[in-house]
Amino acid sequence: MSKTTNKYSPEVRERAVRLVLDNSGQHESRWAAIVSVSAKIGCAANTLNDWVKKAEVDRGDRAGVTTEMAEKMNALERENRELRQANEILLKGEPVKAPLVQAHWRTHILPRRSSTAGPGHDRLHRREP
């Protein structure tokens, strides 16, 4: 996933969007306002149109996913991906050989008798090493 560099600062973007929205009555159409403002700041008209649409979504004037919600979703997807990778690593790896885990294994798991064993039967699930 490659990241593109932002040629225009957030202040320039906000000002351009504000100019389009405030001066749309002075032009014959919204597109004419976008073309006029984009020529002044030196960006493509389609780029400015995308900025205007995104600003309308963020303000609630247009349906869509807001910038804040998109960032939250991306963060959650990234975290989910990292957790899945960690789970894969843990499932593929060797069991932990820590002393506490071995002590727990000896005291709680090994001494149990088979569930099918009778009352006088002392056979365990696992054999002694």
KEFIGU-50486 format. One record per residue: residue in one letter; y, z, x of N, C-alpha, C, O in turn. Coordinates in steps of 0.2 Angstrom, whole numbers, plus 2048, in hexadecimal, padded with zeros to 3 digits. Layout:
<recs>
AYZXYZXYZXYZX/...
</recs>
This chain:
<recs>
M7FA800804800800800806800804807805808/S80A7FB8048107FA8088167FC8048177FB7FE/K81B8008088218028058277FD8078277FB80D/T82A7FB8028307F78038367FB805837801802/T83A7F88098417FC80A8467FB8058467F5803/N84A80080384F7FF7FF8557FD802858800806/K8577F780085D7F48048647F78018697F8804/Y8637FA7FB8697FC7F78688047F68638067F4/S86E8077F886D80F7F786D8107EF86F80C7EB/P86B8167EE86B8187E68728187E38738177DD/E87781A7E787E81A7E58808137E38838127DD/V87E80E7E78808077E587C8057DF87F8017DB/R8768077DE8728057D88758087D28768047CD/E87780E7D28798127CD88080E7CB88180D7C5/R88480D7CF88B80A7CE88A8037CB88D8017C6/A8857FF7CD8847F87CB8817F97C48837F57BF/V87D7FD7C287A7FE7BB8808007B78807FE7B1/R8848057B98898077B588E8017B38918017AE/L8907FD7B88947F77B78917F37B28957F07AE/V88B7F17B28877ED7AD8887F07A688A7ED7A2/L8867F67A68867FA79F88D7FA79C88E7FA796/D8927FC7A18997FD79E89C7F779D8A17F6798/N89B7F17A089F7EB7A089B7E679C89D7E079C/S8957E87988927E27958967E078F8947DA78D/G89A7E378C89F7E17878A47DB7898A67D7785/Q8A57DB7908AA7D67928A77D07948AA7CB795/H8A07CF79489C7C97958997C778F8987CA78A/E8977C078F8957BD78988D7C078788B7C0782/S88A7C278D8837C578C8827CA7918867CB796/R87D7CE79087B7D37958797CF79C87B7D27A1/W8757CA79B8737C67A18797C47A58797C47AB/A87F7C27A28857BF7A58887C57A988A7C47AE/A8887CB7A688A7D17A98867D37B08897D47B5/I8807D27AF87B7D37B587C7CE7BA87D7D07C0/V87D7C87B987E7C37BE8857C47C18867C37C7/S88A7C67BD8917C77C08917CD7C58937CD7CB/V88E7D37C388D7D97C78897D77CD88A7DA7D3/S8837D47CC87F7D37D28827CF7D78817CF7DD/A8867CA7D588A7C67DA88F7CA7DE8907C97E4/K8927CF7DB8967D37DE8937D87E48967D97E9/I88D7DA7E288A7DF7E78857DB7EB8837DE7F0/G8847D57EA87F7D17EF8787D27EE8747D27F2/C8767D47E886F7D47E686D7CF7E18717CC7DE/A8667CE7E08647C97DC8657CC7D58647D27D3/A8667C77D08677C97C98617CD7C68627D17C2/N85B7CA7C88557CD7C58547D47C78527D97C4/T8567D57CE8567DC7D085A7E17CD8587E67CB/L8607DF7CB8657E37C88637E47C08637E97BE/N8607DF7BE85D7DF7B78577E57B78577E97B2/D8537E57BC84E7EA7BC8517F17BD84E7F67B9/W8567F27C185A7F87C185C7FA7BB85C8007B9/V85F7F67B78627F77B085D7FA7AB85E7FF7A8/K8577F67AB8527F87A784F7FF7A984E8037A4/K84E8007AF84C8077B185180C7AF84E8127AD/A85780B7B085C8107AE85C8117A785D8177A5/E85B80C7A385A80D79B85481179A854815795/V84F81079D84881479C84A81B79E84882079A/D84D81C7A384E8237A68538277A185282D7A0/R85882379E85C82679985982779285C82B78E/G85482479185082478A85381F78585181F780/D85681A78885981478385380F78385480B77E/R84E80F78784980A78784280D78884281278B/A83D80B78483780D78583480C78C83580778F/G83081178F82D81079582C81679982D81C796/V82981679F82781C7A382D81D7A78308197AB/T8308237A78368257AB8348267B282E8267B4/T8398257B68388267BD83582C7BF83082D7C3/E8378327BC8358387BD82D8397BC82983C7BF/M82B8367B68248367B38208327B881A8347B9/A82382C7BA81F8287BF81D82B7C581882B7C8/E82282F7C88218337CE81C8387CD8188397D2/K81C83C7C88178417C681083E7C680C8417C9/M8108387C28098357C28078337C98018347CA/N80B8307CD80982E7D38078347D88028347DB/A80A83A7D78088407DB8028427D97FD8447DD/L8018427D27FA8457CF7F48407D17EF8427D3/E7F68397D17F08357D37EF8357DA7E98357DC/R7F48377DE7F38387E67EF83E7E77EA83E7EB/E7F08437E37ED84A7E47E68497E27E184B7E5/N7E58457DC7DE8447D97DA8407DE7D48427E0/R7DD83B7E27D98377E67D783B7ED7D283A7EF/E7DC8407EF7DA8447F57D58497F37D084A7F7/L7D584C7ED7CF8507EB7C984D7EA7C48507EC/R7C98477E87C28437E77C08417EE7BA8427F0/Q7C48407F37C283E7FA7BF8457FD7BA845801/A7C284A7FC7C08517FE7B98537FC7B58557FF/N7B88517F57B28537F27AC84E7F57A78517F6/E7AE8487F67A98437F97A78468007A1846802/I7AC8488047AA84B80B7A685180A7A185280E/L7A88558067A485B80579D85A80279885D805/L79C8557FE7958547FB79185080178B851801/K79484C80579084980A78F84D81078A84B814/G79385281179285681778C85B81778985C812/E78B85E81D78686381D78986981A78F86B819/P78486D81778687481478987881A787878820/V78D87D81779188181C78C88681F78888981B/K78C88782578888C82978B89282B789895830/A79089482779489A82878F8A082778A8A0823/P7908A682B78C8AC82B78C8AF8247868B1822/L7918AF8207928B281A78D8AE81578A8B1811/V78D8A78157898A38117828A481277E8A580E/Q7808A58197798A681A7778AD8187718AE816/A77B8B28197798B98167798B980F7748BC80C/H77D8B580B77C8B58047768B18027728B37FD/W7748AC80676E8A88047688AD8057638AD801/R7688B180B7628B580C7618BB80775C8BC805/T7678BE8057678C38007668C27F97638C67F5/H7698BC7F776A8BB7F07658B57ED7638B57E8/I7648B07F27608AB7EF7598AB7F17548A97ED/L7578AC7F87508AC7FA74C8B17F77468AF7F5/P74E8B77F57498BC7F37468BB7EB7428BF7E9/R7498B77E87478B67E17408B37E073E8AE7E4/R73D8B57DB7368B27DA7378AC7D573C8AB7D2/S7328A87D57318A37D17328A57CA72F8AA7C8/S7358A17C67358A27BE72F8A27BB72E8A47B6/T72A89E7BE72389D7BB71E8A27BE7198A27BC/A7208A67C271C8AB7C571A8B17C171F8B37BD/G7158B37C17138B97BC7168BF7BF7198BF7C4/P7158C57BC7188CB7BE7158CE7C47198D17C8/G70F8CD7C670C8CF7CC70D8CA7D270A8CB7D7/H7108C57D17108BF7D57168C07DA71C8C07D7/D7158C07E071B8C17E571D8BB7E87218BB7ED/R71B8B57E671D8AF7EA7248AD7E87278AE7E3/L7288AC7EE72F8AA7ED7308A27EC72B89E7ED/H7368A07EA7378997E97378967F07348907F0/R7398987F57398957FC73589980173489F800/R73389580572E89880A73389B810738899811/E7308A08137338A381973389E81E72F89B81F/P73989E82273989982873489B82D734897832/
</recs>
